[in-house]
Amino acid sequence: MSGGVDSSVVAGLLKSQGHDVIGVTMKLWEGPNGEMPETGCCTSADSEDARKVAAKLDIPYYVLDYTASFSENVIDNFVDMYSQGLTPNPCVECNRSVKFDHFIDQANKLNCEKVATGHYAKIVNNNNTFELHKADYLDKDQSYVLHMLDSKKLEKIEFPLGTISKPEVRQIAATLGLKTAFKKDSQDICFVGKKDYRNFVSKRIDVSSKGLIVDKYENEMGTHGGIHAYTIGQRKGVPGGQGEAKYVTKIDVENNKIYIGSKDELTTKKFLIDEVSFVNSIEYENLSIQTRYNSDDVPCNIEKVDESTYQIELKNPTLGVAPGQFGVIYQDTKLVGGGRITSKVLEEAYE
Amino acid sequence: MNKNDYMYLDHAATTPLREVAFEAYKKTEMDAYANSSGGHALSRKAKNILEESREFISSCFGAAPNEITFTSGGTEADNWIIKTPFVDQEKKSELITTQIEHEAVLASAEDVDKKGYKVNFISCDGDGITNLEEFKQSINPNTLIASVMYANNETGVIQPIKEMSQSVKEINPKTLFHSDVVQAVATKKIDFHSLGIDSAAISGHKIGGPKGIGVMFLKTGYKIPSLLHGGKQELERRAGTVNVSGVAGLAAALKEQQQNLENETKLIENERKIFESKIKEEFDVKIIGENVNRLCHISNIQFNNINSETLMVALDLNGMGVSRGSACASGAQKPSHVLKAMNIEDEVINNHLRFSFGWNIETGDGTKSAEIVTNTIKEII
């Protein structure tokens, strides 16, 4: 229970279905004295909202401490990825290493049959094989950030919002008299909040080393104050050309260089994904891929490179494929699997 | 919640109000509700209750009535004594305290530190006893206050208060020796003067009195600035309408406690021992401060290989309330600074739970509690 409307409604729905529900707020992130943050999400005000919802629903409620696991698996990774010129996705890391790992373990120990969250995604039981599908309400679909779950894990999970729309969720919350019914959704990275992630990164590691900004012919176009401040596809802070907008097309960590180019140069056709996992068995037919959260599905073919690495060939070249983000493969609404887009992606594009 | 439905073993956090305290509180609130500073009959009635209670309460600690001031609780008393005397412009004054104090003292000491005064935080040994030599060595002519808790609230381990107060007086007789006795008074009879304690903080609700009432003891001869300014209450030491009902409740609780102290503590100790021995039979555990002098009502247990956060939740779901470290604003509980100061290894610092017994304990509670813990652990491993 994050203190938002989605998980509040999940608790309410499960309770009304007659389940024994335990509400938990995962404390993921804290200030220097152990306090919950005041901005972003997971704030002390959010946990207070969750507590009030739990009290209203008359369910036990706990704030459990996952700060060590979150810091090790999510924050360190976030900072590390930027320092390598990659674009991290902390929500995926959190789901993989904290929420659907340590948290499920703890819930199992407490003899809970299942863990339910307010994610918009659908679990389909197909003859005791559990499939992960996009939410019916596609606007909110969050299956992308859940791609690492497999059938065995899904058996222990419920996503009660998979068939409900956001307006319906708010309606249910209002009917149940939950104070979070009209609370604004949070969109920020929970531990960064509304602030610039660059400051967050530069406070943690030395990234100040200046370097060159060049075009694809190695012509010097300007200088930069640290590669952590750039992501693939970024336009802001990039020296402009005559008329045509320039974008970051490649980050060369080794030589501390940022490559920029026109929009066309951002186009990718082929790339690799590694750390690949599949929800059920692998599929090859009628596939499409999302290369970042909530991006369009692009039809693709996949080819196995080795056990954990696959090559993706897009049927239509697409923009903004950023190393560090995840490529998540679907067959219609069914999530097949996914993996991390590797830094080799742009070398492919340049060929 | 009914005692039979829920095994409450968090008395060190707060203990239920004694019936007599509730009655005294209610009676005062109903019959003597006037402001004790007023000039009419009802005020005099309140004032009489206040001063009679003061006489009785001070006598319980071997103190004179004018040596105690009523506060909102232990935290206020600690803040008052530790923070307000540091006023010298040269910032020469020094404070000595320990690493294992309650947050009320620690945070006050940090405040003194922030203002530019030197503060020594004395370390402790593996049993949680403050290092006496280190303490002695840090006393000097500039030491304004030395503050050491009588017994720790998380481990129950009793500190060498008399030796410390003596060494303070030998090295710098002007130093004020303060002791936070909030946890200790739950099950210990304490005489301030004979222990050499110059000032102390007491909280009503740890004794079975109401919440929101406490005592600041300051030995005759010492003077400290006020913390709260306003009216002339409490001999002009502390402003604010006096919580006479709270004082009456505290006096009644204390009266019952002092009369029954021997029986209460005997029963608590007995049940706690039964509890500990049964847990030891079943599991691989270490009881903190087992072989040193500690308060009879606190049992801080290290469960090897069991995460105490999970255990605490599972116990709650099975009808037992205990605690773990100190709670932060969100309700999450962190491994405590006390265990860290004791150099408890990182691998087991998340494996501790504090079980604390209280005055309303009954024969058989030790066994019953051990059964709940045993069954719960078997469920979660």
HADDOCK unambig.tbl for C-alpha pairs under 7 A between the chains (distance, minus, plus):
assign (segid A and resid 35 and name CA) (segid B and resid 328 and name CA) 6.63 0.50 0.50
assign (segid A and resid 35 and name CA) (segid B and resid 329 and name CA) 6.69 0.50 0.50
assign (segid A and resid 36 and name CA) (segid B and resid 330 and name CA) 6.77 0.50 0.50
assign (segid A and resid 44 and name CA) (segid B and resid 330 and name CA) 5.67 0.50 0.50
assign (segid A and resid 47 and name CA) (segid B and resid 330 and name CA) 6.46 0.50 0.50
assign (segid A and resid 63 and name CA) (segid B and resid 330 and name CA) 6.85 0.50 0.50
assign (segid A and resid 63 and name CA) (segid B and resid 331 and name CA) 5.83 0.50 0.50
assign (segid A and resid 63 and name CA) (segid B and resid 332 and name CA) 4.84 0.50 0.50
assign (segid A and resid 64 and name CA) (segid B and resid 332 and name CA) 5.51 0.50 0.50
assign (segid A and resid 65 and name CA) (segid B and resid 332 and name CA) 6.05 0.50 0.50
assign (segid A and resid 106 and name CA) (segid B and resid 310 and name CA) 6.71 0.50 0.50
assign (segid A and resid 109 and name CA) (segid B and resid 380 and name CA) 4.62 0.50 0.50
assign (segid A and resid 109 and name CA) (segid B and resid 381 and name CA) 6.77 0.50 0.50
assign (segid A and resid 110 and name CA) (segid B and resid 314 and name CA) 6.02 0.50 0.50
assign (segid A and resid 110 and name CA) (segid B and resid 380 and name CA) 5.93 0.50 0.50
